[in-house]
Amino acid sequence: MSIDAKGIAANLRLSRIEAGLSQGDVGKHFGVTRQSVSMWEHGIHKVSAELAGQLAEYYGVSIENIYDPFRALMGVR
């Protein structure tokens, strides 16, 4: 099963929260605003595969967690 942009967005948000980071923390690390991070997490702006990989690494999760179509629904790692 493939995942859509909303699923990726939800997984990004879940991964950030599990890592104990704020949107501001992520924004500072990647040189973007907190609002940009929010737009990624709401699926308003899509993240590239490269950025998804960088976010996964920063959050301490695998890229598979970001692209898992069931992860956000279940709320588990």
PDB file as gemmi writes it, atoms N, CA and C in Angstrom:
CRYST1    1.000    1.000    1.000  90.00  90.00  90.00 P 1                      
ATOM      1  N   MET A   1       0.842  -1.175   0.000  1.00  0.00           N  
ATOM      2  CA  MET A   1       0.000   0.000   0.000  1.00  0.00           C  
ATOM      3  C   MET A   1       0.887   1.239   0.000  1.00  0.00           C  
ATOM      4  N   SER A   2       0.553   2.215  -0.800  1.00  0.00           N  
ATOM      5  CA  SER A   2       1.341   3.445  -0.844  1.00  0.00           C  
ATOM      6  C   SER A   2       0.740   4.472   0.123  1.00  0.00           C  
ATOM      7  N   ILE A   3       1.504   5.497   0.384  1.00  0.00           N  
ATOM      8  CA  ILE A   3       1.090   6.534   1.325  1.00  0.00           C  
ATOM      9  C   ILE A   3       0.910   7.837   0.567  1.00  0.00           C  
ATOM     10  N   ASP A   4      -0.064   8.626   0.980  1.00  0.00           N  
ATOM     11  CA  ASP A   4      -0.292   9.914   0.341  1.00  0.00           C  
ATOM     12  C   ASP A   4       0.398  11.026   1.131  1.00  0.00           C  
ATOM     13  N   ALA A   5       0.323  12.247   0.614  1.00  0.00           N  
ATOM     14  CA  ALA A   5       0.999  13.386   1.239  1.00  0.00           C  
ATOM     15  C   ALA A   5       0.498  13.632   2.658  1.00  0.00           C  
ATOM     16  N   LYS A   6      -0.789  13.433   2.894  1.00  0.00           N  
ATOM     17  CA  LYS A   6      -1.339  13.638   4.244  1.00  0.00           C  
ATOM     18  C   LYS A   6      -0.772  12.615   5.224  1.00  0.00           C  
ATOM     19  N   GLY A   7      -0.574  11.401   4.771  1.00  0.00           N  
ATOM     20  CA  GLY A   7       0.012  10.369   5.623  1.00  0.00           C  
ATOM     21  C   GLY A   7       1.453  10.672   5.977  1.00  0.00           C  
ATOM     22  N   ILE A   8       2.210  11.136   4.989  1.00  0.00           N  
ATOM     23  CA  ILE A   8       3.593  11.525   5.240  1.00  0.00           C  
ATOM     24  C   ILE A   8       3.621  12.683   6.229  1.00  0.00           C  
ATOM     25  N   ALA A   9       2.752  13.661   6.006  1.00  0.00           N  
ATOM     26  CA  ALA A   9       2.679  14.816   6.897  1.00  0.00           C  
ATOM     27  C   ALA A   9       2.387  14.382   8.333  1.00  0.00           C  
ATOM     28  N   ALA A  10       1.433  13.484   8.501  1.00  0.00           N  
ATOM     29  CA  ALA A  10       1.076  12.995   9.839  1.00  0.00           C  
ATOM     30  C   ALA A  10       2.242  12.249  10.477  1.00  0.00           C  
ATOM     31  N   ASN A  11       2.960  11.469   9.683  1.00  0.00           N  
ATOM     32  CA  ASN A  11       4.117  10.739  10.209  1.00  0.00           C  
ATOM     33  C   ASN A  11       5.250  11.690  10.597  1.00  0.00           C  
ATOM     34  N   LEU A  12       5.423  12.768   9.840  1.00  0.00           N  
ATOM     35  CA  LEU A  12       6.432  13.761  10.198  1.00  0.00           C  
ATOM     36  C   LEU A  12       6.092  14.386  11.547  1.00  0.00           C  
ATOM     37  N   ARG A  13       4.838  14.736  11.735  1.00  0.00           N  
ATOM     38  CA  ARG A  13       4.400  15.345  13.003  1.00  0.00           C  
ATOM     39  C   ARG A  13       4.594  14.365  14.161  1.00  0.00           C  
ATOM     40  N   LEU A  14       4.146  13.139  13.973  1.00  0.00           N  
ATOM     41  CA  LEU A  14       4.272  12.129  15.020  1.00  0.00           C  
ATOM     42  C   LEU A  14       5.745  11.899  15.375  1.00  0.00           C  
ATOM     43  N   SER A  15       6.600  11.819  14.380  1.00  0.00           N  
ATOM     44  CA  SER A  15       8.030  11.591  14.615  1.00  0.00           C  
ATOM     45  C   SER A  15       8.645  12.756  15.377  1.00  0.00           C  
ATOM     46  N   ARG A  16       8.265  13.968  15.023  1.00  0.00           N  
ATOM     47  CA  ARG A  16       8.793  15.144  15.724  1.00  0.00           C  
ATOM     48  C   ARG A  16       8.373  15.137  17.191  1.00  0.00           C  
ATOM     49  N   ILE A  17       7.102  14.869  17.434  1.00  0.00           N  
ATOM     50  CA  ILE A  17       6.593  14.842  18.802  1.00  0.00           C  
ATOM     51  C   ILE A  17       7.278  13.749  19.612  1.00  0.00           C  
ATOM     52  N   GLU A  18       7.419  12.569  19.022  1.00  0.00           N  
ATOM     53  CA  GLU A  18       8.089  11.466  19.717  1.00  0.00           C  
ATOM     54  C   GLU A  18       9.543  11.790  20.030  1.00  0.00           C  
ATOM     55  N   ALA A  19      10.162  12.629  19.195  1.00  0.00           N  
ATOM     56  CA  ALA A  19      11.551  13.026  19.417  1.00  0.00           C  
ATOM     57  C   ALA A  19      11.657  14.134  20.467  1.00  0.00           C  
ATOM     58  N   GLY A  20      10.517  14.651  20.918  1.00  0.00           N  
ATOM     59  CA  GLY A  20      10.512  15.694  21.931  1.00  0.00           C  
ATOM     60  C   GLY A  20      10.931  17.058  21.414  1.00  0.00           C  
ATOM     61  N   LEU A  21      10.677  17.289  20.129  1.00  0.00           N  
ATOM     62  CA  LEU A  21      11.078  18.538  19.495  1.00  0.00           C  
ATOM     63  C   LEU A  21       9.871  19.413  19.188  1.00  0.00           C  
ATOM     64  N   SER A  22      10.078  20.717  19.232  1.00  0.00           N  
ATOM     65  CA  SER A  22       9.026  21.650  18.815  1.00  0.00           C  
ATOM     66  C   SER A  22       9.206  21.963  17.330  1.00  0.00           C  
ATOM     67  N   GLN A  23       8.184  22.542  16.738  1.00  0.00           N  
ATOM     68  CA  GLN A  23       8.324  22.975  15.349  1.00  0.00           C  
ATOM     69  C   GLN A  23       9.416  24.025  15.232  1.00  0.00           C  
ATOM     70  N   GLY A  24       9.552  24.860  16.260  1.00  0.00           N  
ATOM     71  CA  GLY A  24      10.612  25.862  16.264  1.00  0.00           C  
ATOM     72  C   GLY A  24      11.995  25.238  16.279  1.00  0.00           C  
ATOM     73  N   ASP A  25      12.166  24.153  17.059  1.00  0.00           N  
ATOM     74  CA  ASP A  25      13.448  23.438  17.093  1.00  0.00           C  
ATOM     75  C   ASP A  25      13.815  22.940  15.701  1.00  0.00           C  
ATOM     76  N   VAL A  26      12.845  22.337  15.039  1.00  0.00           N  
ATOM     77  CA  VAL A  26      13.090  21.784  13.701  1.00  0.00           C  
ATOM     78  C   VAL A  26      13.401  22.911  12.719  1.00  0.00           C  
ATOM     79  N   GLY A  27      12.625  23.978  12.802  1.00  0.00           N  
ATOM     80  CA  GLY A  27      12.860  25.125  11.930  1.00  0.00           C  
ATOM     81  C   GLY A  27      14.264  25.680  12.073  1.00  0.00           C  
ATOM     82  N   LYS A  28      14.716  25.845  13.321  1.00  0.00           N  
ATOM     83  CA  LYS A  28      16.064  26.364  13.558  1.00  0.00           C  
ATOM     84  C   LYS A  28      17.117  25.437  12.963  1.00  0.00           C  
ATOM     85  N   HIS A  29      16.938  24.133  13.163  1.00  0.00           N  
ATOM     86  CA  HIS A  29      17.915  23.158  12.662  1.00  0.00           C  
ATOM     87  C   HIS A  29      18.020  23.200  11.137  1.00  0.00           C  
ATOM     88  N   PHE A  30      16.875  23.355  10.472  1.00  0.00           N  
ATOM     89  CA  PHE A  30      16.862  23.311   9.008  1.00  0.00           C  
ATOM     90  C   PHE A  30      16.856  24.692   8.357  1.00  0.00           C  
ATOM     91  N   GLY A  31      16.912  25.745   9.163  1.00  0.00           N  
ATOM     92  CA  GLY A  31      16.981  27.099   8.611  1.00  0.00           C  
ATOM     93  C   GLY A  31      15.695  27.565   7.969  1.00  0.00           C  
ATOM     94  N   VAL A  32      14.557  27.118   8.521  1.00  0.00           N  
ATOM     95  CA  VAL A  32      13.246  27.546   8.025  1.00  0.00           C  
ATOM     96  C   VAL A  32      12.409  28.031   9.210  1.00  0.00           C  
ATOM     97  N   THR A  33      11.271  28.604   8.930  1.00  0.00           N  
ATOM     98  CA  THR A  33      10.403  29.087   9.998  1.00  0.00           C  
ATOM     99  C   THR A  33       9.581  27.951  10.598  1.00  0.00           C  
ATOM    100  N   ARG A  34       9.062  28.194  11.794  1.00  0.00           N  
ATOM    101  CA  ARG A  34       8.159  27.253  12.433  1.00  0.00           C  
ATOM    102  C   ARG A  34       6.926  27.040  11.555  1.00  0.00           C  
ATOM    103  N   GLN A  35       6.501  28.096  10.869  1.00  0.00           N  
ATOM    104  CA  GLN A  35       5.346  27.992   9.992  1.00  0.00           C  
ATOM    105  C   GLN A  35       5.604  27.042   8.818  1.00  0.00           C  
ATOM    106  N   SER A  36       6.830  27.025   8.325  1.00  0.00           N  
ATOM    107  CA  SER A  36       7.175  26.087   7.248  1.00  0.00           C  
ATOM    108  C   SER A  36       7.053  24.652   7.730  1.00  0.00           C  
ATOM    109  N   VAL A  37       7.549  24.403   8.942  1.00  0.00           N  
ATOM    110  CA  VAL A  37       7.448  23.058   9.508  1.00  0.00           C  
ATOM    111  C   VAL A  37       5.978  22.676   9.662  1.00  0.00           C  
ATOM    112  N   SER A  38       5.164  23.611  10.119  1.00  0.00           N  
ATOM    113  CA  SER A  38       3.724  23.365  10.260  1.00  0.00           C  
ATOM    114  C   SER A  38       3.101  23.008   8.911  1.00  0.00           C  
ATOM    115  N   MET A  39       3.507  23.711   7.869  1.00  0.00           N  
ATOM    116  CA  MET A  39       2.961  23.426   6.529  1.00  0.00           C  
ATOM    117  C   MET A  39       3.364  22.034   6.058  1.00  0.00           C  
ATOM    118  N   TRP A  40       4.568  21.586   6.392  1.00  0.00           N  
ATOM    119  CA  TRP A  40       4.974  20.210   6.060  1.00  0.00           C  
ATOM    120  C   TRP A  40       4.077  19.222   6.790  1.00  0.00           C  
ATOM    121  N   GLU A  41       3.822  19.508   8.071  1.00  0.00           N  
ATOM    122  CA  GLU A  41       3.076  18.583   8.912  1.00  0.00           C  
ATOM    123  C   GLU A  41       1.577  18.576   8.636  1.00  0.00           C  
ATOM    124  N   HIS A  42       1.101  19.560   7.904  1.00  0.00           N  
ATOM    125  CA  HIS A  42      -0.310  19.592   7.505  1.00  0.00           C  
ATOM    126  C   HIS A  42      -0.490  19.223   6.037  1.00  0.00           C  
ATOM    127  N   GLY A  43       0.601  18.894   5.362  1.00  0.00           N  
ATOM    128  CA  GLY A  43       0.529  18.487   3.963  1.00  0.00           C  
ATOM    129  C   GLY A  43       0.285  19.628   3.004  1.00  0.00           C  
ATOM    130  N   ILE A  44       0.457  20.865   3.477  1.00  0.00           N  
ATOM    131  CA  ILE A  44       0.257  22.034   2.610  1.00  0.00           C  
ATOM    132  C   ILE A  44       1.436  22.161   1.651  1.00  0.00           C  
ATOM    133  N   HIS A  45       2.633  21.980   2.180  1.00  0.00           N  
ATOM    134  CA  HIS A  45       3.837  21.921   1.359  1.00  0.00           C  
ATOM    135  C   HIS A  45       4.411  20.526   1.479  1.00  0.00           C  
ATOM    136  N   LYS A  46       4.671  19.906   0.353  1.00  0.00           N  
ATOM    137  CA  LYS A  46       5.254  18.559   0.347  1.00  0.00           C  
ATOM    138  C   LYS A  46       6.755  18.646   0.598  1.00  0.00           C  
ATOM    139  N   VAL A  47       7.276  17.629   1.249  1.00  0.00           N  
ATOM    140  CA  VAL A  47       8.725  17.554   1.445  1.00  0.00           C  
ATOM    141  C   VAL A  47       9.310  16.627   0.386  1.00  0.00           C  
ATOM    142  N   SER A  48      10.488  16.965  -0.060  1.00  0.00           N  
ATOM    143  CA  SER A  48      11.178  16.112  -1.031  1.00  0.00           C  
ATOM    144  C   SER A  48      11.642  14.844  -0.332  1.00  0.00           C  
ATOM    145  N   ALA A  49      11.997  13.847  -1.113  1.00  0.00           N  
ATOM    146  CA  ALA A  49      12.516  12.604  -0.547  1.00  0.00           C  
ATOM    147  C   ALA A  49      13.806  12.882   0.221  1.00  0.00           C  
ATOM    148  N   GLU A  50      14.620  13.786  -0.293  1.00  0.00           N  
ATOM    149  CA  GLU A  50      15.869  14.140   0.378  1.00  0.00           C  
ATOM    150  C   GLU A  50      15.588  14.766   1.746  1.00  0.00           C  
ATOM    151  N   LEU A  51      14.668  15.723   1.796  1.00  0.00           N  
ATOM    152  CA  LEU A  51      14.322  16.370   3.058  1.00  0.00           C  
ATOM    153  C   LEU A  51      13.669  15.379   4.017  1.00  0.00           C  
ATOM    154  N   ALA A  52      12.830  14.507   3.506  1.00  0.00           N  
ATOM    155  CA  ALA A  52      12.202  13.490   4.364  1.00  0.00           C  
ATOM    156  C   ALA A  52      13.271  12.637   5.031  1.00  0.00           C  
ATOM    157  N   GLY A  53      14.314  12.287   4.285  1.00  0.00           N  
ATOM    158  CA  GLY A  53      15.413  11.514   4.842  1.00  0.00           C  
ATOM    159  C   GLY A  53      16.171  12.286   5.907  1.00  0.00           C  
ATOM    160  N   GLN A  54      16.393  13.563   5.669  1.00  0.00           N  
ATOM    161  CA  GLN A  54      17.084  14.401   6.648  1.00  0.00           C  
ATOM    162  C   GLN A  54      16.248  14.568   7.916  1.00  0.00           C  
ATOM    163  N   LEU A  55      14.947  14.746   7.747  1.00  0.00           N  
ATOM    164  CA  LEU A  55      14.056  14.861   8.904  1.00  0.00           C  
ATOM    165  C   LEU A  55      14.040  13.562   9.695  1.00  0.00           C  
ATOM    166  N   ALA A  56      13.951  12.439   8.999  1.00  0.00           N  
ATOM    167  CA  ALA A  56      13.955  11.144   9.681  1.00  0.00           C  
ATOM    168  C   ALA A  56      15.230  10.983  10.505  1.00  0.00           C  
ATOM    169  N   GLU A  57      16.358  11.320   9.915  1.00  0.00           N  
ATOM    170  CA  GLU A  57      17.627  11.211  10.634  1.00  0.00           C  
ATOM    171  C   GLU A  57      17.630  12.116  11.862  1.00  0.00           C  
ATOM    172  N   TYR A  58      17.173  13.344  11.712  1.00  0.00           N  
ATOM    173  CA  TYR A  58      17.123  14.298  12.827  1.00  0.00           C  
ATOM    174  C   TYR A  58      16.195  13.803  13.936  1.00  0.00           C  
ATOM    175  N   TYR A  59      15.093  13.181  13.557  1.00  0.00           N  
ATOM    176  CA  TYR A  59      14.126  12.666  14.534  1.00  0.00           C  
ATOM    177  C   TYR A  59      14.558  11.321  15.129  1.00  0.00           C  
ATOM    178  N   GLY A  60      15.572  10.707  14.551  1.00  0.00           N  
ATOM    179  CA  GLY A  60      16.048   9.426  15.062  1.00  0.00           C  
ATOM    180  C   GLY A  60      15.169   8.249  14.677  1.00  0.00           C  
ATOM    181  N   VAL A  61      14.529   8.357  13.512  1.00  0.00           N  
ATOM    182  CA  VAL A  61      13.691   7.263  13.008  1.00  0.00           C  
ATOM    183  C   VAL A  61      14.171   6.875  11.614  1.00  0.00           C  
ATOM    184  N   SER A  62      13.709   5.742  11.140  1.00  0.00           N  
ATOM    185  CA  SER A  62      14.068   5.327   9.787  1.00  0.00           C  
ATOM    186  C   SER A  62      13.161   6.025   8.773  1.00  0.00           C  
ATOM    187  N   ILE A  63      13.638   6.113   7.556  1.00  0.00           N  
ATOM    188  CA  ILE A  63      12.821   6.707   6.491  1.00  0.00           C  
ATOM    189  C   ILE A  63      11.554   5.875   6.271  1.00  0.00           C  
ATOM    190  N   GLU A  64      11.633   4.590   6.560  1.00  0.00           N  
ATOM    191  CA  GLU A  64      10.451   3.732   6.428  1.00  0.00           C  
ATOM    192  C   GLU A  64       9.335   4.200   7.360  1.00  0.00           C  
ATOM    193  N   ASN A  65       9.704   4.729   8.535  1.00  0.00           N  
ATOM    194  CA  ASN A  65       8.683   5.250   9.452  1.00  0.00           C  
ATOM    195  C   ASN A  65       7.950   6.441   8.856  1.00  0.00           C  
ATOM    196  N   ILE A  66       8.667   7.258   8.110  1.00  0.00           N  
ATOM    197  CA  ILE A  66       8.049   8.434   7.498  1.00  0.00           C  
ATOM    198  C   ILE A  66       7.076   8.017   6.398  1.00  0.00           C  
ATOM    199  N   TYR A  67       7.421   6.965   5.665  1.00  0.00           N  
ATOM    200  CA  TYR A  67       6.597   6.521   4.543  1.00  0.00           C  
ATOM    201  C   TYR A  67       5.646   5.368   4.871  1.00  0.00           C  
ATOM    202  N   ASP A  68       5.558   4.969   6.130  1.00  0.00           N  
ATOM    203  CA  ASP A  68       4.664   3.880   6.546  1.00  0.00           C  
ATOM    204  C   ASP A  68       3.219   4.365   6.519  1.00  0.00           C  
ATOM    205  N   PRO A  69       2.357   3.755   5.692  1.00  0.00           N  
ATOM    206  CA  PRO A  69       0.984   4.242   5.570  1.00  0.00           C  
ATOM    207  C   PRO A  69       0.126   4.005   6.816  1.00  0.00           C  
ATOM    208  N   PHE A  70       0.574   3.172   7.738  1.00  0.00           N  
ATOM    209  CA  PHE A  70      -0.245   2.856   8.921  1.00  0.00           C  
ATOM    210  C   PHE A  70       0.280   3.469  10.204  1.00  0.00           C  
ATOM    211  N   ARG A  71       1.488   3.988  10.195  1.00  0.00           N  
ATOM    212  CA  ARG A  71       2.133   4.447  11.424  1.00  0.00           C  
ATOM    213  C   ARG A  71       1.347   5.532  12.152  1.00  0.00           C  
ATOM    214  N   ALA A  72       0.987   6.589  11.474  1.00  0.00           N  
ATOM    215  CA  ALA A  72       0.275   7.704  12.126  1.00  0.00           C  
ATOM    216  C   ALA A  72      -1.105   7.262  12.598  1.00  0.00           C  
ATOM    217  N   LEU A  73      -1.716   6.365  11.850  1.00  0.00           N  
ATOM    218  CA  LEU A  73      -3.039   5.866  12.262  1.00  0.00           C  
ATOM    219  C   LEU A  73      -2.961   5.109  13.571  1.00  0.00           C  
ATOM    220  N   MET A  74      -1.850   4.392  13.743  1.00  0.00           N  
ATOM    221  CA  MET A  74      -1.688   3.564  14.931  1.00  0.00           C  
ATOM    222  C   MET A  74      -0.970   4.316  16.046  1.00  0.00           C  
ATOM    223  N   GLY A  75      -0.248   5.394  15.692  1.00  0.00           N  
ATOM    224  CA  GLY A  75       0.467   6.175  16.678  1.00  0.00           C  
ATOM    225  C   GLY A  75       1.610   5.447  17.328  1.00  0.00           C  
ATOM    226  N   VAL A  76       2.267   4.571  16.554  1.00  0.00           N  
ATOM    227  CA  VAL A  76       3.384   3.792  17.086  1.00  0.00           C  
ATOM    228  C   VAL A  76       4.605   3.961  16.210  1.00  0.00           C  
ATOM    229  N   ARG A  77       5.756   3.650  16.779  1.00  0.00           N  
ATOM    230  CA  ARG A  77       7.012   3.714  16.023  1.00  0.00           C  
ATOM    231  C   ARG A  77       7.158   2.557  15.104  1.00  0.00           C  
TER     232      ARG A  77                                                      
END                                                                             
